[in-house]
Amino acid sequence: MSYYEHHVFFCCNKRDDPNRACCANHDASAMRDYAKARVKELGLAGKGKVRVNMAGCLDRCEEGPVVVVYPEEVWYTYVDRSDVDEIIEEHLRNGRVVERLRI
């Protein structure tokens, strides 16, 4: 059994080459901070529940910003906080993949 029900990784990579896409250009660290706070606020954080982490390059920045949820291995992109809220509500709370944000 997994330590967490869901482990969420936000790519926060910043590439040196300004001509290459990177998740940091989409304020990924702030979105990760928002998701982490929201998960805690909803009582979803902790052992056996949800963990939100920052990741280095997940090598899908061209599709980014990128989030991956384990153990389901579901990859998402997002535009704003409402997209992150939808991932939290639908996937993390209700176990339903948010198809419109899936990559």
C-alpha positions, -999 to +999 in steps of 0.1 A: +000+000+000+012+035-009+021+060+019-002+085+002-034+080-016-023+106-041+011+121-047+010+152-068+041+167-086+042+201-101+070+207-125+087+239-115+117+236-138+134+267-151+154+262-182+185+283-190+176+286-227+150+314-229+138+300-263+127+267-247+094+262-229+095+256-192+069+253-165+085+281-144+075+306-171+039+298-161+044+306-124+044+269-116+060+274-081+032+297-070+006+273-084+022+245-064+021+266-033-015+274-039-024+237-045-005+226-013-023+252+008-057+243-007-052+206-001-043+214+036-073+238+039-096+210+027-082+185+052-069+163+024-032+165+033-012+139+053-004+103+057-028+081+037-042+112+020-026+137-005+009+151-007+018+180-031+054+183-041+076+204-064+094+185-091+123+193-113+120+188-150+094+162-159+104+165-196+070+176-209+074+214-205+063+219-241+029+207-229+031+227-197+027+238-172+026+202-161+013+183-131+013+145-126-008+126-101+003+092-088-004+064-084-028+068-113+000+084-135-024+110-148-007+140-164-024+174-165-018+209-177-035+240-162-040+277-169-051+292-136-062+285-100-096+274-112-080+245-132-060+235-101-091+237-080-109+214-105-080+189-103-082+189-065-119+186-063-125+161-091-094+139-090-081+142-055-114+143-037-137+124-060-114+101-079-125+114-113-099+123-139-104+158-154-103+149-190-103+184-203-070+191-186-053+157-193-023+156-215 
